[in-house]
Amino acid sequence: MNEVMYHNPVMLQESLEGLNIQPNGIYIDVTFGGGGHSRAILSKLKEGTLYAFDQDEDAEAQNSGHSNLVFTRANFRFAEHYMKLYQTGPAQGILADLGISSHQIDEPARGFSTRGEGPLDMRMDVRQGQTAADVVNNYSEAELHKILGMYGELKNARTLASAIVKARVKQSIRTTEELKNVLNPFAPRGKEFKYQAQVFQALRIEVNQELKALEDLLEQSSRILGPGGRLVVMSYHSLEDRMVKHFIQAGNLEGKPEKDLYGNLLRPFEPVTRKPLEATAEEVALNPRARSARLRVAVRTDYKKK
């Protein structure tokens, strides 16, 4: 399977520029996917090493076995653990292209997409237990209300949660089409697709614990990177982007800046991009997924948390 079929890397050149790659450096691509970003990074390395992470077995199959590449099939929330095992020095760059790959969306059997019927799965790592069907059929009404409102940002989350609970009493909801049949009566007219996408996003985030994984990665990044190292993060929805923005600007996920006695901000990163970078109109025309992408770049300072 080639890269174009698997996943078209978003803002590739901007990502490479953000990393400021040194030929002999240590870099980490925590979302290998189809390997597009990784291949571009490897093309700029000489004696350097790229450590790539991805929990999806389909992504693992994209590993070309490049001599400068070390691939690990694991969730990126464990990046610090593995980097300690590899006994490397401080890294010069971390790249995270968050969200879901085109391949995962286009494969009905994975259950990520609102297009085409498939099982309600949505696991990025099929080795884990809980699926989206488990969430839909087993979570309490209050739990469903919480994730639909928090992760899907639905205005009628409570009403929909109640409808799901009532529907599953008659018959378990096991496929994407069965779920969409429950959702559609509650979707704003003319915005059915967007509404479905919001619900699927909420379930996917819950199944894969995506925000907790991002939180773990951000907190680890200041320990993985050495001073001058670059953190490059691409997000696709406001929940992720807000977390990244707060962490870069304030050094914590709450976005509450702390200062020393001299009024200097106590944070491990300085933002390189004042505002997030966005894909060009030309790229969006070729790759519609790039429309929602927001790229933030930060550089590691020499600040150490006490």
N, C-alpha and C positions, 0 to 999 in steps of 0.2 A: 504494500500500500504506500503510495507516495505522499509527500507533504501536502500537495494541492488537494488531493482527495481527503486527507485526514483532517487538516486544519490549516487555514491560511493565517500566518502570524500577523497580528495587528501592530501597527506602528513600529515596524522592525527597525528602521533606521533611527528613529527617536530613542528606542530602547538601547541600541548600541551606543549612541552618543551619550545617553544618560549614564551608562556603565563606565564610560571613559576607559576602555580596555587597555591594559598593559600586557604586552606579549608574554611576560613571564609570571603573570599574576594567577591568583586562585579565585575562581568565580563559581557561583552557585545559581543554577536555574532550577527553582523549586517547583516549576510546573512544566515539565518536559513536553507533554502532549505529543504532537507529531514531530517534534525535534527541530522545528523551523528556527526558533530563536537560538537554540543550542548550536545548530550548525553554523549560524552566522557568527556566534561567539568563537567557536572553535577555529573558524577561518582566520581569526585575528590573533590566535595564540601560537606561540612557538614552543617554549619550554613550560608554559603555564598549564594548569589543569582546570577542567570544568567538572564540577560535581552536579549531577542532575537527579532530581527526585520526581517521582510520579507514582501514585497508588494504583493507577489503572493498568490492568494487564495488557490492554490494547496499546497503550503508550509504550510499555516495555518492549513490545514487538517492533517499535520504530527505532530502537537502539541500534546504531550502525556499527558499534564496536570500535569507534575511533580511539586511537592510542592515547589521546589526551582527555578522554571522557571516562568518568566513573559514574555509572548509573545505579541508583538504588530505588527499588520499588517500595516506596513508603510514603505516607502522608508527610507533607512538608512541616507539620507541627513537630516532627521529630528530627528536624535538620540539625539542631545543635548536638543532639545525642550522637548522630552518625558522624558529624564532623570531628567530634572528640575521638570516636573510634578510629577514624582515618588518620588521626594525629597530624593534622595539617596545621599550619600557622594561621594567623588571622587572614580572612578573605578580603579581596579587594572589591568584590561586588556581589550583590544578590539581586536576581531578577525574579519577579513574581507576576505572572499573567493569570489573574484570578478568573473564577467563573468556570464556565463549561465550554468544552471544545466543540467545533463544528461536527466532528466525527460522532461525538456522544449524542448531539442533537439529531443527527441524520440517521441514527441507528434505532429503529422502532423498538427493538428488543430491549433497549436500555431503559425505556420508559421516561426519558427526559422531555420529549417533545410533545407539544399539543397537536402536531401534525402526524396523522397515521396512528393506527391502534397498536398498542403494545402493553406488556404487563406494567403495573405500577411499581417499578423497581427504584430507579434513580440513584442506585449506589455507585459511587465512583470507584470504590474498591469492593468487588463482588465477594471478597472474603469476609466482609463484615456481615452481621446478622440482620439488622433492621432495614426493611424496605419502606418505600412510600406507602405501599398497601398496608403495612403494619401500623404506620402512623394514622392513616385515614380510618382504619377499622378498629384500632385499639385505644387511641388516645381519648381522653375524656373531652366533653364539650368545652370545658374551661381551657384545657391544654390546646385544643384546636383553635379556639378563639384567640389565644395568646400568639401562636405562631403565625396565624393568618393575618393578624393585625400588625405584629412586629416585623415579620420577615416578608410578608406579601404587601403590607401597607394598604390593606383593604379597608374601606370605610364601613362596609357592612359585615365585618369579620364575625361578629357575634351571631348575626342572622344566618350566615353561611355555615358556621360551625353547628348550629342547631339543625340545619337542613341535612347536613352530612350524617349526623348522628341518627336522625330519623330514617334516612334512606338506607343506612347500613343494617337497620333492624330487619328490614324486609329481605335484603340480599347483600352479601359482602361486596364491597367495591374493589375490584381486582385489576381492572384495565384502565388505560387512559380515557377511552371512550365512555366507559361507565362513569368515571369521575366527571368528565365534561358534561354528561347528561344531567348530573346533579347541579353543576355550576351554572349552566346557561340561563335558567330562569332568574338568576340573581345578578346577572351581568348587565351593566348599563347598555342600552340599545345602541348598536353601532360600535360598541367597544368590547364585544365578546372575546375577541382574540387577546387583547391586552389583559382583560380580566383573567382569562384562563392562564396566561403567562405569569401573572402575579401569584396565582395559587400554586402553580407548578414550581415557581421560584421558592415560595415559602416552604413547600414540602422538601425540595432538594436541599435547601440550606439546613433544615432540621435533620434530615436523614444523614447528611455528611458532616454535620456540625461545623459548617464552613466558617462562621464568624468566630467560633472559639479557636479553630485552627489558625485563622488569620491573627487573632489576638496573641496566640502563642508565638507565632513566627515573628511578629513585630517586636515582642518583648525580648526574643532571643537575638534579634538582628544586631543589637548594639554590642552583644558579646561575641558574635561570630565575626563581625567586621572589625578591621583595625582602623585607626585614625586615617581619614582620607578615603575610606572605602565608600562605595556608592550603594544606596538602596533605591531600587527602581521597581515601582509597583503599579500595575495596571488593573483597574477595577472596572466593573460593568454595572454596578447599581449604587445608589446613594448610601446604603448601609455600609458597604465596604469602603467607599471613598471617604466617608466621614471618619471612620476609624483611622484610616491611613493619614488623613489630614491632621486630625488631633494628635496622633502620635508624633508626626514630624514636627509640628508647630510647637507642641507643649511637652513632648517627651512622655506623655501618658495618654491613655485611651479616653480619658474624660475631657481632654482639651483644656485643662486648668493649668496655666503656666506657673512654675515655681521659680523664684529668683534668689540669688545669694545676697549677701549684705551690701554688695555694690550695685545691685540692680541687674546683674547679668542673668539671662535665662539659664536655668539648669535643665539642659536637654542634651541627649546624645547625638542629635542630628541637626544640621542646618539645611533648610530647604534650598534646593538649587533652582527649582521652578516655583515662582511665586503663585502661579495658578496652574491647575492641571493642564497638561497638553492634550489636545484632541486630534483625532484623525482628520486628514484633509478631505475635502469634498470628493476628490479623485479616488482616494482610497475607499471611502464609504460607498461610492458607486460600484466599485469592484468587489467590495466585501461589506455587505450591510451590517454585519455583526460589529464592525468598527464604530458604528454610529454612537453607541453608548459608552465607548471606552474613554477612560480618564487616566492619564499617566502622570504620576508624581515621582520626582527624583529628589533625593536628599543625600548629603555627604556626612559621614561619621566624623564627629569632633573628637577631641581628646578628653572630653568630659567623662568621668567615671562616677557612677551612682554609688553613694556611700552606703 
